[in-house]
Structures are given as C-alpha cells and as structure tokens.
Amino acid sequence: MSSKQFNAKSTAMEVIEGHNLTGYEIIVTGASSGIGVETARALAKAGARVVLAARDMNKLKQVADDLKKTTGNNKIEIEKLELDSLESVNEFVKRYLAKNRPLNILINNAGVMGCPLSHTKDGFELQFGTNHIGHFALTLGLIPALKRAAESNSRKSRVINLTSLGHTLSDVDLKDPNFKNRAYDPWISYGQSKTANILFSVALTNLYSCQGIFSNAVHPGGIVTDLQRHMSHEEKLRLGVIDKDGNYKPGFKTIEQGASTSVWAAVAVELEGKGGMYLENCGYSKLQGSNFEAFQSQSGHLSYAIDEKRALELWNLSLELIKIKYNSNLFFD
Ligand SMILES: NC(=O)c1ccc[n+]([C@@H]2O[C@H](COP(=O)([O-])OP(=O)(O)OC[C@H]3O[C@@H](n4cnc5c(N)ncnc54)[C@H](OP(=O)(O)O)[C@@H]3O)[C@@H](O)[C@H]2O)c1
C-alpha cells in the first residue's frame, strides 16, 4: 500500500484509492448518516467487510443498499447499536464476538452535539454518555476481536475516535462529568465529550499498544450534516455558522471531504504502530497555546486533550461508571 499526501480538500475516495482491504473486518458506528456513511463507503470500496452500526435499522438498511450498489461490495452488514444504552452496547458486543471474527478497524464515529440536557438509559448526561461512555464500553467489549486481528494480521488493529475542534471548549470535569453539581451548558458538554474522545485514544494506546491495538482521534472539519439538528437558526447565527441570509459560511467541507481523515487514519501506512494523536485534514495536528488560537486558525489541539495522566484518570473513571451502572462481566474479561 502506498502512502500519498492529502489535505483538507481530499475526499474519502481519493484517500482509499490504491488500498486493498479484502479480508479486513471493520465496524463504523453512526453509519446511518453523514460522515459515517461516506467513511463506510470508501472502506467498502476497498473490499473490506463493513458492519454499519447505528440505532435506526430502517436508515441503516437504506444506507447498506446504497453502499452495495455504489461499491459493488456485498459484504455490508447492519447491526443495531444504541450508544445511549449499555445494555444495547453489551448485546452488540455479544453478537459480534459470537461470530468469532477478528476486528481490524473500529471507527467510533457516532455522535450527538449541542443537545438540551437529557440522559442516557443508564443516567449519564447524553453527550458524555453517548459520545464517550457508549464508545468506551463498546471498545472494551470488542478488545478480544481487536487483539485477534492484530495477532493474525501483519498490521496492527486501529481504533479511531471521532473528535472535534469543539474539544477546545472544555476539558473533562473528572469530578462532575454528568453535570450533577454544575449548570448544564450544551457546548461545554459537547467540548467535554470530544476531549474525552481524544483522551480515550491516548489511554487506549498506552494500555493496549503492547497487544497490537493503536488508537487515534480524528477531527473531520466542519461539515453540514444532521449533527447540527439541535442548533436553532439564532444559535447558528450567534456562533457564526451561517450568515444573515441563512447560508452556511465558507470553509465547510463536503461530507466526502469530511470522511477523508477517518479513512486516512484507518489505512495510512505512515500511521502503522502510531497512536494517541489528534489528526485533521489527513495529517498531524499542531499543538495550540489556547482555544482562541485554535478557533482563529480553525485547527490544532490543546494540551489537556493529550495529557497522559488525565487520560488514565478518565479511563479509570469510565471503568468505574460502567461497572456501577451495568452489572456485567463482559467488559472485564
Ligand atoms: N459535522 C461536523 O461538522 C463535525 C465536526 C466535528 C466533529 N464531528 C463528529 O463527527 C461524527 C459524525 O458526525 P456527523 O456530522 O456525521 O453527524 P450525523 O450526520 O448526525 O451522524 C451521527 C451518527 O451518529 C448516530 N447516533 C447518534 N446518537 C446515537 C446513539 N445514541 N446510538 C447510536 N448511534 C447514534 C446517528 O444516528 P441517527 O441517524 O439515528 O441520529 C448518526 O448515524 C460525530 O462524532 C461528530 O461529533 C462532526
């Protein structure tokens, strides 16, 4: 597989060109809309078996039919996964492990953004619970399959966590991640959950790279998708997303461009055996000194998001939270 230079405008299909993923087993969460669909399309085009996981089976079936048609790959499967329910995550993991398949690449892409205060079935604040805790539990459950893939393939297994420039809005409050003792703010909550996605990549790599599992976090760029469903017109204006005529401001990527860094993180030869990084525009990101600098340049990451000590603290907290909330041994084999 050759390695080429890509940039912010590259599309997922451009990035996958020349890669052959025949025999690879891949899961993409949140593959019922937006970036997840185009990520899965590119990976399917390269011949992988791709499991599309999301909560709406009707949407998933339509996406699967479309992907089969456009890629000529019939190894597209759909599986129900509700990341706001640890029971559903557990059921998904059990079904996957029962197939005795390895798992080469897991793309934790699903997400919610800026929603009003609400909670997952297990009582976690919705953005922290869905974007981080759901994916944390899913990944832990799938570790046996990720390990098996690393043992049986010359390449390491990869876990890709979708994050956002929005991580610069907030670090994780390790004492109160669920906003029990502080006022809820939908953007602080989104920022916290997206920082958690990066810290998760850091800790996962530190703890599991010795077993062949590496994880990076990907900021896809700004893309108009269903993710903005909770933003009112006024909020989009206030945050500078649209102009006064309601048009999205320049700088947004197409969905095909938005999926390119996830695909790059999944297949790039230069990333083999590398983890704990924040990737954007099909490349490495720059460490910024403040969230002001990051927002000015619309790029880069903050140091708290890659802090190894805090990454381990979040890991331990997340373990405690899923142990307390879900009495199962599955995640702790
Ligand atoms: N778009 C952007 O500008 C942007 C920028 C930075 C980062 N990101 C990140 O990119 C990722 C993909 O976002 P997108 O823009 O493609 O958004 P999207 O079109 O809204 O897709 C999100 C996906 O996640 C699924 N999902 C949401 N809650 C779920 C749950 N509880 N259980 C299972 N699946 C769930 C959605 O399913 P439903 O269709 O059923 O809702 C959908 O398939 C997210 O992690 C987001 O934070 C996006």
The ligand as an SDF file (V2000), in Angstrom:
LIG
                    3D

 48 52  0  0  0  0  0  0  0  0999 V2000
  -20.3060   17.5520   11.0950 N   0  0  0  0  0  0  0  0  0  0  0  0
  -19.3330   18.2560   11.6490 C   0  0  0  0  0  0  0  0  0  0  0  0
  -19.1320   19.4480   11.3370 O   0  0  0  0  0  0  0  0  0  0  0  0
  -18.4310   17.6250   12.6730 C   0  0  0  0  0  0  0  0  0  0  0  0
  -17.3850   18.3940   13.1970 C   0  0  0  0  0  0  0  0  0  0  0  0
  -16.5510   17.8410   14.1560 C   0  0  0  0  0  0  0  0  0  0  0  0
  -16.7700   16.5420   14.5860 C   0  0  0  0  0  0  0  0  0  0  0  0
  -17.7950   15.8090   14.0840 N   0  0  0  0  0  0  0  0  0  0  0  0
  -18.0020   14.4410   14.6000 C   0  0  0  0  0  0  0  0  0  0  0  0
  -18.2090   13.5430   13.5310 O   0  0  0  0  0  0  0  0  0  0  0  0
  -19.0340   12.4540   13.9630 C   0  0  0  0  0  0  0  0  0  0  0  0
  -20.1050   12.1870   12.9250 C   0  0  0  0  0  0  0  0  0  0  0  0
  -20.9590   13.3140   12.8620 O   0  0  0  0  0  0  0  0  0  0  0  0
  -21.8540   13.6980   11.5930 P   0  0  0  0  0  0  0  0  0  0  0  0
  -21.5480   15.1030   11.2840 O   0  0  0  0  0  0  0  0  0  0  0  0
  -21.7560   12.6720   10.5470 O   0  0  0  0  0  0  0  0  0  0  0  0
  -23.3040   13.6610   12.2880 O   0  0  0  0  0  0  0  0  0  0  0  0
  -24.6580   12.9170   11.8990 P   0  0  0  0  0  0  0  0  0  0  0  0
  -24.9200   13.0150   10.4320 O   0  0  0  0  0  0  0  0  0  0  0  0
  -25.6840   13.4350   12.8380 O   0  0  0  0  0  0  0  0  0  0  0  0
  -24.3190   11.3980   12.2300 O   0  0  0  0  0  0  0  0  0  0  0  0
  -24.2140   10.9640   13.5490 C   0  0  0  0  0  0  0  0  0  0  0  0
  -24.4770    9.4820   13.5840 C   0  0  0  0  0  0  0  0  0  0  0  0
  -24.4450    9.0580   14.9560 O   0  0  0  0  0  0  0  0  0  0  0  0
  -25.6290    8.3060   15.2110 C   0  0  0  0  0  0  0  0  0  0  0  0
  -26.0220    8.3510   16.6020 N   0  0  0  0  0  0  0  0  0  0  0  0
  -26.3690    9.4300   17.3350 C   0  0  0  0  0  0  0  0  0  0  0  0
  -26.7190    9.0360   18.5630 N   0  0  0  0  0  0  0  0  0  0  0  0
  -26.5990    7.6910   18.6060 C   0  0  0  0  0  0  0  0  0  0  0  0
  -26.8450    6.7060   19.5960 C   0  0  0  0  0  0  0  0  0  0  0  0
  -27.3130    7.0130   20.8050 N   0  0  0  0  0  0  0  0  0  0  0  0
  -26.6190    5.4080   19.2950 N   0  0  0  0  0  0  0  0  0  0  0  0
  -26.1640    5.0710   18.0750 C   0  0  0  0  0  0  0  0  0  0  0  0
  -25.9330    5.9470   17.0840 N   0  0  0  0  0  0  0  0  0  0  0  0
  -26.1530    7.2430   17.3590 C   0  0  0  0  0  0  0  0  0  0  0  0
  -26.6640    8.9610   14.3160 C   0  0  0  0  0  0  0  0  0  0  0  0
  -27.8100    8.1260   14.2120 O   0  0  0  0  0  0  0  0  0  0  0  0
  -29.2660    8.7670   13.8730 P   0  0  0  0  0  0  0  0  0  0  0  0
  -29.2380    8.9640   12.3910 O   0  0  0  0  0  0  0  0  0  0  0  0
  -30.2180    7.7200   14.3280 O   0  0  0  0  0  0  0  0  0  0  0  0
  -29.3660   10.0350   14.6500 O   0  0  0  0  0  0  0  0  0  0  0  0
  -25.8610    9.0980   13.0460 C   0  0  0  0  0  0  0  0  0  0  0  0
  -25.7670    7.8660   12.3760 O   0  0  0  0  0  0  0  0  0  0  0  0
  -19.5430   12.8370   15.3370 C   0  0  0  0  0  0  0  0  0  0  0  0
  -18.8130   12.1340   16.3160 O   0  0  0  0  0  0  0  0  0  0  0  0
  -19.2500   14.3280   15.4440 C   0  0  0  0  0  0  0  0  0  0  0  0
  -19.0210   14.7510   16.7720 O   0  0  0  0  0  0  0  0  0  0  0  0
  -18.6220   16.3190   13.1240 C   0  0  0  0  0  0  0  0  0  0  0  0
  1  2  1  0
  2  3  2  0
  2  4  1  0
  4  5  1  0
  4 48  2  0
  5  6  2  0
  6  7  1  0
  7  8  2  0
  8  9  1  0
  8 48  1  0
  9 10  1  0
  9 46  1  0
 10 11  1  0
 11 12  1  0
 11 44  1  0
 12 13  1  0
 13 14  1  0
 14 15  2  0
 14 16  1  0
 14 17  1  0
 17 18  1  0
 18 19  2  0
 18 20  1  0
 18 21  1  0
 21 22  1  0
 22 23  1  0
 23 24  1  0
 23 42  1  0
 24 25  1  0
 25 26  1  0
 25 36  1  0
 26 27  1  0
 26 35  1  0
 27 28  2  0
 28 29  1  0
 29 30  1  0
 29 35  2  0
 30 31  1  0
 30 32  2  0
 32 33  1  0
 33 34  2  0
 34 35  1  0
 36 37  1  0
 36 42  1  0
 37 38  1  0
 38 39  2  0
 38 40  1  0
 38 41  1  0
 42 43  1  0
 44 45  1  0
 44 46  1  0
 46 47  1  0
M  CHG  2   8   1  16  -1
M  END
$$$$
